[in-house]
Amino acid sequence: KEEKTMQPDFNSSAYKRSRAAYIAQSTFDYFVALLIGDAFLAKLLTSLGISDALAGIIASFVSLVFVFQIFSIFLVKGRLGAKALSLIFETASQILFASMYLIPFLKVSREAKHALVILAILFAYVLKYLVYSVLFKWGNSFWFS
């Protein structure tokens, strides 16, 4: 028997809104990635008085949190769709990344600032990579539906 498959309408307003949201999210993610990478992160960490050795460890958190990507399997099976899940986790992640630039202005001890920066970057990366695969599922849904 021949099986019929229904093709989605890629010109519908729902798909256009979804594509626009995906492009906006990806653009914002790119700009935040620029602000937390390499020279910007190094300058932020050194301005807080963090040693080069500890700055190297903090910068390598991105390699450590890739482990959390395996847990995205459980998130995909959840009740929320790929778009909602991606937007919630990515927004929380971006807020944590942005908060790193506000930490130097807090009226707390130097050690507290160090701890806050480490926690912010670690949890931001965990949130980001928990939905990394889900984000690609959303992005690829336009072509492989």
C-alpha positions in Angstrom: 0.0 0.0 0.0 1.1 3.5 -0.7 1.3 5.7 2.5 0.2 9.3 2.2 2.1 11.9 4.2 0.8 15.4 4.8 3.2 18.1 4.1 3.1 21.1 6.4 2.3 24.5 5.0 5.7 26.4 5.3 4.0 29.6 4.2 1.5 29.7 7.0 1.7 32.5 9.6 2.5 30.0 12.3 5.6 28.7 10.5 6.6 32.3 9.6 6.3 33.4 13.3 8.2 30.3 14.4 11.0 30.9 11.9 11.3 34.5 12.9 11.4 33.5 16.6 14.1 31.0 15.8 16.2 33.5 13.9 15.8 36.1 16.6 16.8 33.6 19.3 19.8 32.4 17.3 20.9 36.0 16.6 20.7 37.0 20.3 22.5 33.8 21.2 25.3 34.6 18.9 25.8 38.1 20.3 25.8 36.8 23.9 28.3 34.1 22.8 30.6 36.9 21.6 30.3 38.7 25.0 31.1 35.6 27.1 33.9 34.3 25.0 37.6 34.8 24.8 38.7 38.4 25.4 35.5 39.7 27.0 35.4 36.9 29.5 39.1 37.1 30.3 38.8 40.9 30.9 35.8 40.4 33.1 37.5 37.7 35.2 40.8 39.6 35.5 38.9 42.8 36.5 37.4 40.8 39.3 40.9 39.8 40.5 40.5 36.1 39.4 43.8 34.4 38.8 44.8 33.3 35.3 44.7 29.7 36.5 41.1 30.0 37.8 40.1 31.9 34.7 41.3 29.0 32.6 39.3 26.6 34.6 36.2 28.8 34.4 36.7 29.1 30.6 36.8 25.3 30.3 33.4 24.9 32.0 32.0 24.8 28.5 33.7 21.5 27.9 32.4 20.1 31.1 28.8 21.0 30.6 28.5 19.2 27.3 27.9 16.2 29.6 24.5 17.7 30.4 23.5 17.5 26.8 22.7 13.8 27.3 19.9 14.9 29.6 18.1 16.7 26.8 16.7 13.3 25.8 14.4 13.5 28.9 13.4 17.1 28.1 12.4 16.2 24.5 9.9 13.7 25.8 8.3 16.2 28.1 5.0 18.1 27.7 6.5 21.3 26.5 7.3 21.7 22.8 10.7 22.3 21.4 10.1 26.1 21.0 8.8 26.7 24.5 11.4 24.6 26.1 14.2 26.3 24.1 13.0 29.8 24.8 12.6 29.2 28.6 16.0 27.6 29.1 17.8 29.8 26.6 16.3 33.0 28.2 17.3 31.9 31.7 20.8 31.1 30.3 21.1 34.5 28.6 20.0 36.3 31.8 22.7 34.5 33.8 25.3 35.3 31.2 24.3 39.0 31.2 24.2 39.1 35.0 28.0 38.3 35.0 28.6 41.8 33.7 26.6 43.3 36.6 28.4 41.3 39.3 31.4 43.7 39.5 29.0 46.5 40.6 27.6 44.6 43.5 28.6 45.7 47.0 29.8 42.3 48.2 33.2 40.9 49.0 35.7 40.0 46.3 35.3 36.3 47.2 31.5 36.6 46.9 31.9 38.1 43.4 34.2 35.2 42.4 31.6 32.7 43.6 28.8 34.5 41.8 30.6 34.7 38.5 31.5 31.0 38.7 28.0 30.0 39.6 26.5 32.2 36.9 28.6 30.9 34.1 28.3 27.3 35.2 24.5 27.4 35.5 24.1 29.4 32.4 26.1 26.8 30.4 24.2 23.9 32.0 20.8 25.5 31.0 22.1 26.3 27.5 23.4 22.8 26.8 20.4 21.1 28.4 18.3 22.4 25.5 21.0 22.5 22.8 19.7 19.4 21.0 16.1 20.6 21.5 17.0 23.9 19.8 18.3 22.1 16.8 15.1 20.0 16.7 13.1 23.2 16.5 15.4 24.7 13.9 15.3 21.6 11.7 11.6 21.2 12.0 11.2 23.6 9.1 12.9 21.3 6.7 12.4 17.8 8.1 8.8 17.8 9.2 
